[in-house]
Amino acid sequence: MEVFEAFRKRHSYRFGYTDQNVSREDLVKIVEAGMLAPSGKNCQTTEFVIIDDKNILDKISQMHPSNQAMQQAKAYIACIVNREPEAVYEGLAFEVEDCAAATENMLLAITSLGYASVWVDGWIRDSHRNKEISGLIGLPDNKVIRIILPIGVAAKETSQPTKKDFAQRAWFNSYKKV
């Protein structure tokens, strides 16, 4: 799939998945796309845990009863950052930005490989859920799951919502509303 086609097709998918599994080969490709994302000072701070063990999948799916994508995912990718990020440039840390860039790359890879996903962030920030999933994957105390991506083959056809026109969000040389 051409990159701009992936941009147009990528959207948050919160519905159920088919029974088709996500191959480990594809999961590796998806995470490699995340690893290719830019990172502040090239520190490459985001780490990943690919979850495809049925027992772990079942335990995580039970934690989010209102989201079909989380309930029926054939795999999850957990994006991991340091609990206390280290400043790398003028007192600033960029782990959240690094993780976001990696996540968008992975979402585009997921789309281009024919799968669907949704960026799960707020739900995972609950310390109880984060701690429970961290325990399931053996995450050390100095690390935290920042984003989790449920992955599968979409059971329902959906599309990207309408986006605002270019002229409503972008301008050349100065900010101005039209």
C-alpha positions as CSV (number, residue, x, y, z in Angstrom):
1,M,0.0,0.0,0.0
2,E,1.3,3.4,-0.9
3,V,2.0,5.6,2.1
4,F,-0.6,8.3,1.3
5,E,-3.2,5.6,0.8
6,A,-2.3,4.3,4.3
7,F,-2.7,7.9,5.7
8,R,-6.2,8.1,4.2
9,K,-7.3,4.6,5.3
10,R,-5.9,4.6,8.8
11,H,-8.5,5.3,11.5
12,S,-9.4,4.2,15.0
13,Y,-11.2,0.9,14.9
14,R,-13.1,0.0,18.1
15,F,-15.2,-2.9,16.8
16,G,-14.8,-6.7,16.7
17,Y,-12.3,-8.7,14.9
18,T,-12.6,-11.9,12.8
19,D,-11.1,-15.1,14.0
20,Q,-8.0,-14.7,11.7
21,N,-4.8,-14.5,13.7
22,V,-2.1,-11.9,13.2
23,S,1.1,-13.6,12.2
24,R,4.3,-13.1,14.2
25,E,6.0,-12.1,11.0
26,D,3.5,-9.2,10.6
27,L,3.8,-8.3,14.3
28,V,7.6,-8.0,13.9
29,K,7.1,-5.8,10.8
30,I,4.7,-3.6,12.7
31,V,7.1,-3.2,15.7
32,E,10.0,-2.6,13.3
33,A,8.0,0.3,11.8
34,G,7.7,1.7,15.3
35,M,11.4,1.3,15.9
36,L,12.1,3.3,12.7
37,A,10.3,6.4,14.1
38,P,12.3,9.4,15.0
39,S,13.1,10.0,18.6
40,G,14.5,13.0,20.6
41,K,18.3,13.1,20.3
42,N,18.0,9.6,18.7
43,C,17.7,8.1,22.2
44,Q,15.2,5.4,21.0
45,T,13.6,5.2,24.4
46,T,10.4,3.5,23.4
47,E,10.4,-0.3,24.0
48,F,7.7,-2.8,23.0
49,V,6.1,-6.0,24.2
50,I,4.2,-8.0,21.7
51,I,1.4,-9.9,23.3
52,D,0.0,-12.9,21.5
53,D,-0.2,-15.5,24.3
54,K,-3.9,-16.6,24.5
55,N,-3.9,-16.6,28.3
56,I,-2.6,-13.0,28.5
57,L,-4.9,-11.9,25.8
58,D,-7.9,-13.3,27.6
59,K,-6.9,-11.5,30.9
60,I,-6.4,-8.2,29.2
61,S,-9.6,-8.5,27.2
62,Q,-11.7,-9.0,30.4
63,M,-10.4,-5.6,31.7
64,H,-12.1,-3.6,29.0
65,P,-15.7,-4.9,28.6
66,S,-17.0,-1.9,26.6
67,N,-14.4,-2.0,23.7
68,Q,-14.8,-4.8,21.2
69,A,-11.4,-4.2,19.8
70,M,-9.8,-4.8,23.2
71,Q,-12.0,-7.8,23.9
72,Q,-11.4,-9.6,20.6
73,A,-7.8,-8.6,19.7
74,K,-5.6,-11.3,18.3
75,A,-2.5,-9.5,19.6
76,Y,-1.6,-6.4,21.5
77,I,1.5,-4.2,21.3
78,A,2.4,-2.5,24.5
79,C,4.5,0.7,24.1
80,I,6.8,1.0,27.1
81,V,8.6,4.1,28.4
82,N,10.6,4.9,31.5
83,R,8.5,5.8,34.5
84,E,10.8,8.7,35.2
85,P,12.1,9.9,31.8
86,E,15.7,11.3,31.6
87,A,16.2,14.8,30.3
88,V,18.3,14.6,27.1
89,Y,18.1,18.2,25.7
90,E,18.1,21.4,27.7
91,G,16.4,19.7,30.7
92,L,13.7,18.2,28.5
93,A,12.7,14.5,28.0
94,F,11.0,13.3,24.9
95,E,9.7,9.9,25.7
96,V,6.0,10.7,25.3
97,E,6.7,12.2,21.9
98,D,9.0,9.3,20.9
99,C,6.3,6.8,21.9
100,A,3.7,8.8,19.9
101,A,5.8,8.8,16.8
102,A,6.5,5.1,17.1
103,T,2.7,4.4,17.6
104,E,1.7,6.4,14.5
105,N,4.3,4.5,12.5
106,M,2.9,1.2,13.8
107,L,-0.7,2.2,13.1
108,L,0.2,3.0,9.5
109,A,2.0,-0.4,9.2
110,I,-1.1,-2.1,10.7
111,T,-3.3,-0.4,8.1
112,S,-0.9,-1.2,5.2
113,L,-0.8,-4.9,6.2
114,G,-4.6,-5.1,6.2
115,Y,-5.3,-5.1,9.9
116,A,-7.1,-2.7,12.2
117,S,-6.3,-1.1,15.5
118,V,-7.1,1.8,17.9
119,W,-4.6,3.9,19.9
120,V,-5.5,3.1,23.5
121,D,-3.9,5.6,25.8
122,G,-6.3,7.1,28.5
123,W,-7.7,3.7,29.5
124,I,-4.2,2.3,30.1
125,R,-3.2,5.3,32.2
126,D,-5.4,4.0,35.1
127,S,-2.7,2.8,37.5
128,H,-4.6,-0.3,38.4
129,R,-4.9,-1.5,34.8
130,N,-1.4,-0.5,34.0
131,K,0.0,-2.3,37.0
132,E,-2.1,-5.4,36.2
133,I,-1.0,-5.6,32.6
134,S,2.6,-4.7,33.6
135,G,2.5,-7.7,35.9
136,L,1.2,-10.0,33.2
137,I,4.2,-9.1,30.9
138,G,6.9,-8.9,33.6
139,L,7.5,-5.2,33.3
140,P,10.0,-3.8,35.8
141,D,8.8,-1.1,38.2
142,N,10.9,1.6,36.5
143,K,8.9,1.1,33.2
144,V,5.3,2.0,32.4
145,I,3.0,1.1,29.5
146,R,2.1,4.4,27.8
147,I,0.0,3.1,24.8
148,I,-1.4,-0.3,23.9
149,L,-2.6,-1.3,20.4
150,P,-5.1,-4.1,20.0
151,I,-4.7,-5.7,16.6
152,G,-6.8,-7.9,14.4
153,V,-8.6,-8.2,11.1
154,A,-11.7,-5.9,11.1
155,A,-15.0,-7.8,11.2
156,K,-16.8,-4.6,10.2
157,E,-16.0,-2.2,7.4
158,T,-15.4,1.3,8.7
159,S,-13.6,4.3,7.3
160,Q,-11.7,7.4,8.5
161,P,-14.0,10.2,9.7
162,T,-14.1,13.3,7.6
163,K,-11.2,15.6,8.2
164,K,-11.3,19.4,8.0
165,D,-10.1,21.0,4.8
166,F,-6.5,22.1,4.5
167,A,-7.5,25.8,4.5
168,Q,-9.1,25.3,8.0
169,R,-6.0,24.0,9.6
170,A,-2.9,25.1,7.6
171,W,-1.5,28.3,6.2
172,F,1.7,29.5,4.5
173,N,4.0,31.9,6.4
174,S,1.5,33.1,9.1
175,Y,-1.4,32.0,11.1
176,K,-4.7,33.2,9.9
177,K,-8.3,32.0,10.0
178,V,-10.3,32.1,6.9
